[in-house]
Amino acid sequence: MALLACSLALVAGCGGSGSSSKKDTSTAQAAQAAVPMASDDLQSDYQKVIREVLPSVVQIQASSDLGSGVVYDGQGHIVTNAHVVGNEKTFKVTTANSEDVLTAKLVY
């Protein structure tokens, strides 16, 4: 539920042409009605999501390239995009909660 609330807040703040037509005003009012007015609750939910997700985020260094990935499971498998690893077979990985550099190898 916290993630949904954050998504709605982000979507509500995006889009539109900047015009002040009645359609834009009614759309903005509908978006505000969908998001609770208690911004402290929304901020708290957002911070909770970040605290829960952040430990799974990693920085991946392959030769001179730098990218990111996400720890996928309890065995330490990491998922990232192919362009991050390129043709490399080994990498240096740093988690968001540590400065320790770990060595990783390409599995698949």
Buried (B, 14 or more C-beta within 10 A) or exposed (E): EBEEBBEBBEEBEEEEEEEEEEEBEEBEEEBEEEBBEEEEEBEEBBEEBEEEEEEBBBBBBBEEEEBEBEBEEEEEEBEBEEEBBEEBEEBBBBBEEEEEEEEBEEEE
